[in-house]
Amino acid sequence: MKIIILGAGQVGGTLAEHLASEANDITVVDTDGDRLRDLGDRLDIRTVQGKGSFPTVLRQAGADDADMLVAVTNSDEVNMIACQVAYTLFHTPTRIARVRESAYLTREALFDNEAIPVDVLISPEQVVTNYIKRLIEYPGALQVIDFAEGKAQLVAVKAYYGGPLVGQQLRQLRAHMPTVDTRVAAIFRRNRPIMPQGDTIIEADDEVFFIAAKAHIRAVMSEMRRLEDSYKKVVIAGGGHIGERLAEAIESRYQVKIIEMNPARCRYLSENLESTIVLQGSASDRDLLVEENISDADIFLALTNDDEANIMSSLLAKRLGARKVMTIINNPAYVDLVQGGEIDIAISPQLATIGTLLTHVRRGDIESVHSLRRGAAEALEVIAHGDAKSSKVIGRMIGNIALPPGTTIGAIIREEEVLIAHDDTLIESGDHVILFLVDKKYIRDVERLFQAGLTFF
């Protein structure tokens, strides 16, 4: 697939890295020559320096025969105009734009072929907000992913000493919970993936990914670790787009405080939020945190744009007694350095966003893609099409399907029903199949497996 990416920042660079390793023809456009040189040195891609909304620059990037334009620059306006130019002058089939400003997003009529021709709108702030909200709903989870509009969920937890299943074989899970059906999709032990079998023994500190119907998630979590009490008191450092949206989403169920430096932004937040308490000051101010009883906080969330400020305020909050701390880290190199020590969960906005973009790049009818373990693994929701003659999966039992190495089927969603995958489960046309890949180099094999016939895309 020939793809033009506008913007060589964190999101654009991460996307180029994912796609270049999958035999796509990638061109990245940016005004910053240094960024382009850095990407060009590391990846097998073309780069073009210039403004992505200019017709001459798009033509130079190969827009005449491009399959897709992904506009993820820091400017909403450049992204929208680039999609307009690609549609009008170059008839680019698929156009994806990152639009951050909610003033645009609330006007749905703006985005169609008669107005601004954007096929897919990406709002990183909303994606990250939803990601954090799910983590707040399941204390103790490292990652929570929705499939089929939340009917099934994939959850990552760290197995702790004292968990009922720790030190036992996976097949004991059924004996422990006879009324709950679940499937362990993968286990990461000391950062190495293990393909789970019935005789696999769960060890303390294993990172266990399991899938189950939403109603059963907490029961399965209780097998891996002691269940934590629900959060009540939430402190958010940073009242930007993500901080504001998160407070808005959770303030009816939790006691929420926001700490924000900018006085004008504080006034805006206090006028627009219902019950959230807005405090003006620095989240790294020890006296302020002590005064606001940070030791009583169930969770401290550092959500500013400054990685160093987020890390320092999180460390301080944890030392002062906050029960859990989550931190947004924009620099991917920092994520592995800080997670799991004083900082409980480090969140990479670009990795949370990248799945939304990959959903539209993958071949076959892929409903959603989620990046796991900082991009090392992937979870996919694929819709099976065709019949027993045209498809390699329909009408076959899961145990008889030749899955690529490192790939497991975790569950099938059939209309309203969640079916946990077993060897004798039969796949039917229209099923939503949830797959887990620990090695992304086999992604093309998975796509081919679910393509009906020779010409289906």
N, C-alpha and C positions, 0 to 999 in steps of 0.2 A: 504494500500500500504506500502511495506517495503522499506524505504528510508535511505540511508547512506549519511550524510552531513560531508564533510571534511572541517574543519575550524570552530572554535567557536567564531570568531570575530563578528563585528557588523552585517554583512550580514548573516553569518551562524547562529548566535544566534537568529536574528529576524525571519529567515526562520523556524528554529526549533520551535519557539514560535507559529508561525502561524499554522504549520502543526500538532504539538502535540495536539492542541485543536480540531483537526478534525479527531480524531480516526485513525491516521496513526501510523505505527510502526517505530519510529525514533531512529537512532543511530548517535551520533555526535563524530567525531574523531578530536583530536587536540593534539599538543605537550605540551600545557600549562595546567597542572593539576588544577590550581586554577580556570581558566575559566570554565573548565569542571565541577568542583564541584559546582560552582555558578549556572550553567545551570541545573545540575542534581537536585539541591535542589529546584529549582523553577518549573521545568517541569517534566512531566511523560515520560522520555526518557532514553535510555541507553547511556553511554559514554565510550569511549575507548581512552586511552592515547597512543600516538605514532605518527609516521610519516605516513600520509595518502597514500603515494605512495608505501609503503612497502607491499608486498603480505601477509606477516604474520599478519600485522595490519588489512588489509582489510578482511582477513579470520576471524579474531577475531571479527570484526564488523558485520559479517554475510553476506559477499559478495557472498557466495555460492548460496543464494536464494533471493538476493535483487532485487527489481524491478527497482531501480533507484539509480544512484550515482550522487551527486551534489558536485562538487569540487570547493569550494570558499575560499581556503587558500590565504594568501598574496603572494604566489609564483606562477607565471604562470607555471613555469616548473614542480612544484609538481602537480599542477592541471592536466596538460597535461599527465604526466607520470601515474598518478593515473587512468585516463581514459583508457590509453593503457593497464595497468595491469588488470583493471576490465573487459575489452573486451577480452583480450587474455586468461587469466586464469579462469575468473569466468563467462564469457558470460553474463555480466549484460546488460539487454535489453536497458536501456536508460542512457546516460552519458552526464552530463551537466558540463561545465567548465567555470570558470571566467578567462578570459584572458585580461589583461590590456594593454600590450605592443603593440603599433600599428605596430611594425615591424613584429609581428606574424600575426596580423589581416589582413594585406594587402596581405597575401599569402593564398588565398582560397584553393589551391590544398593541403595545409598541413592537412586540417581537413576533412578526409573521412576515411572509414574503411580500405583502402589500405595504409594509412599513419598514422595520429594520429586520432584514432576513437572517435571524439567528435560529438555528435548529435546536441547539442545546445551550441553556444558560447555566453557568457554574458560579455558585456563590460560596467561596471558601469559608467565609465567616459562618454561614448557615450550616455547612457540612461539619465544621469543627464544633459548633454549638451543639448539634445533635449528638455528636460523638461523646462530648463531655457529659451531656445530660444522661445518656445511657449508663456511663460509668458511675454517676451519682446514684442512679436507681439500683445498682447492684454493687454495694460495698464489698471490696475484696477482689473484684474482677479487674484484670489487666486490659481487656479489650472486650467489647460487646458489639456484635454485628447483627443487624436485622436482615431477614430474608422473607420474601413474599409478604411485604408490608407488615412485618413483625410477627407473622404466624410462627415462624421458627427463628431461633437465635443461636449464633455461634459465640461461645464465651471462652476466654482464656483465663485460667486461674493458676496460681502457683500452689502446688501441693505442699502442705505444712505438716510437720511432725504432729501427730495426734489426730490427723484426719482419718476417718474410719477405713478408707480404702488404701491409705499409704502403707506400703510393705506387702500388699496383696496383689493377686493377679486381676487383670481387667475383667475376666469372666465372672468375678465375684460381684461385679456391679449389679447384675440382674438379680442375684440372690439377696443383696442388700436392699434393692428397691424393686420388688416384683411388680408394682403397679406403674412404674415409670420406665418409659422406653427412651434410651439415649445412646449416642455413639461417640466414642472418643475418636476424633478425626486425626489427631497428630499429637505427639509428645516431643518437646524440645528439652534435652538433658545436656547441661553445660554447653548450650548454644548449638548442639547438634541434633538434627531431626531423627526421631525413631518412628518407624511405621508400626502402629499398635496392632498387636495380635492378642488372642485370648489369653495367652500365657505371659504377656508382658506385665512385669511388676512395676507399679508406680512407686517412685522414690521421692523422698522429701526434696523440695526445691525444683522438681520437674515443673515445666510450664505445660499445662494440659489444655488442649483445645477440644471442647466437646460441643455437640449440637443436640438440641432438644426442642420440643414445643415450648413456647414462651412460659406457659403455666408451670412447667417442670424445672425451670432453670435453677431456682433457689434450692430445690431438693437435691439436685445433682451437685451443686456447689458445696453443699454440706457434707458430701462424701469425701471431698478433696481437702477440706480445711474447716476450721471452726467458723461458723457463720458470724459475720460482724453485725452489730446493731445498725439499724438504718441511720443515715445521717439526718441531723435536724438543723444544726447551725453551720451555715456556709459563709466563708469570707472570700471575696473576690478582689484580687489586686489588679487594677486596670479597668477603667470604665470605657474602653473603646468599643468597637462594633461587637466583638465577641462577648466582652463583659456585659454589655447592655442587653444583648439578645439572650444570653444565658440567664441573667437575673429576671428578665421578662418571662422566660419559659418556666422558671422554677419558684418564683417568689410566692405563689399561692400555696405551695406545699412545704416550703422550708423558710427558716429565718435567715434572710440574706443581708449581708453588708458589702458595700463596694468601697474600696479605697482608691481615690483618683487624685492625681496631682493638680490637674488644670481646673482652676476655679470656675471658668465658664462652662466646662464640661460637667462639673459637679452640679451646677444650677440646672443644666439641661436634663441630667439624669434624675434629679430630685423632682422635677416637674413632670417627667414622662413615665416614671416607674410608680407602681401602686404602693407597695409596702416595704420596698427595699430601703435600708438606711444607707445614705451616701455620706462618706467621710472624706474631707479634703486633707490630703497629706501624702507622705511617702510610705509605701508598704515596707520599706527597709528601715523605717523609724522605729527603733526598739521601744521607745516610750509610748508611742501611739499604739503599737500592738499590745503592749502590756495593759495600757489603759482600757483597750477594747476587749480585754479578757480573751486573748488569742488562745490561752490554754483550755478554754471551754469549747473552742471551735472543733467541729467534727471533721471539716475539710477546708483546707486553704488552697485556693486556685490562683496561680500567678499567670495572668493572661495579657500582659503588656507586649509591645513589639520588641522589647529589649531583652535578649537572651540573658545577658549578665545580670540585669536587674531582677529578672524572674528567678534565676538560680539563687541569687543572694537572699532575696526576700523569702523564698521557700525554705532555705536552710535556716534562716533566722526564726521563721514561724514554727518549724519543726522543733528547734532547740527550746523554744518558749512553750512548747506543749501542745501544739496543734496535732490532732490525732492522725490525719492523713494530709499529704500535700501532693498536688498535681501541678505540673508546670508546662507551659508551652515553650518549645525549643525550636526555633526556626533553622538553626544550623544543624544539619543531620549528623555531623561529626560529634556533636555534644550529647546526642540522645543516649547512646550506649554508655557514655562516661558517667552520666548522672543518675540514670534510672536504677532503682533497686537498692540504693543506699539510703541516705537521708530523704531523698526525693522518691516517693512511692511510684509515681507514674509520670513519665516524660511524654508529651504529646507533640508529634511532628505535624504541623498543619498541611505541609505539602504532601506527606504520605497519606493523610486522611483524605485529601482532595483528589489524589492521583487515581484512586479507584473509580471515581465518578467519570473521569476522562477516559480511563481504559475501557469502561463499559461500552463506549461508542466506537472504540478502535478495534476491539476484538471481532473476529469473524464468527459467523453463526448467530443464532438468536440469543444473545447473552443479556440477561435482565440486569445483572449487577456484578461488579468486580470489587473485591476488597483486598487491600494490601495488608499483609500480616507480618509481624516480627520485623518491623522497620524495612519492609520491602523484600525480605528474604523468601517469603511464601505468599500464596494467593488463595483466596476463596472465591468461587464463582457460582452464580446462579444461572443455569442454562436451561432453555426451554427445548424439550425434545420434539422434533417434527418428523412427519413422514409416516411410514408404516414398516412392517417387518421386512419388506423387500427393499425399500429405498434407504433404510436407516440401519446403522450398525448397533444400535442400542434398543430400539423399540421392539417389544415382544420377547426380549431376552431377560433372563435373570441376572442380577448384578454379579453373582459368582461366575457367570459365563462370559462377562464382558472383558475384553483384553484392554485393561486400563494401562496408560503409560506408567513407567516407573515413578514411584513417589506420589501417586495419585490415589485418593480414596473418595468414594461417594458416601457422603454423610447422611443425607436425607432426601426424601422426595416429597414435594408438596403437590397434592392432587386436589384441585379445587380448594375446599376449606380444610382438608385433612392433611396432617403432618405424619408422614410415614418414615420412621427411622430405618435406614438402609440395613438390610440383612442379605446374605448370599442368595436367598430364594425370593427376594423382592423382584417383581416384574415391572419393567418400565413401560409406560403407555404413552401414546401421542398426547402432547399437551402438558405432560408432567414438568414441573419445575425441579430440576435436579441440582442439588447442592454438592459441589466438588471442592476438595481441598488439595492443593498442589504444594509440596514442600520444595520442588525443584522447578523453577519457572522456565527452564529451557525446553520443557515438554509441553508448553502452552499450545503450540501449533498442532501437536498430536491430539490434544484434547479437543481443540476446535474442529479438526477434521473428523474426529469420532462422532461429533454431534451434527455434522452437516449432512442433510438428507440428499441422497443422490450425488450427482457430479457437479450440478450447477447451482445448488442452493447456497445463497449467501444471506 
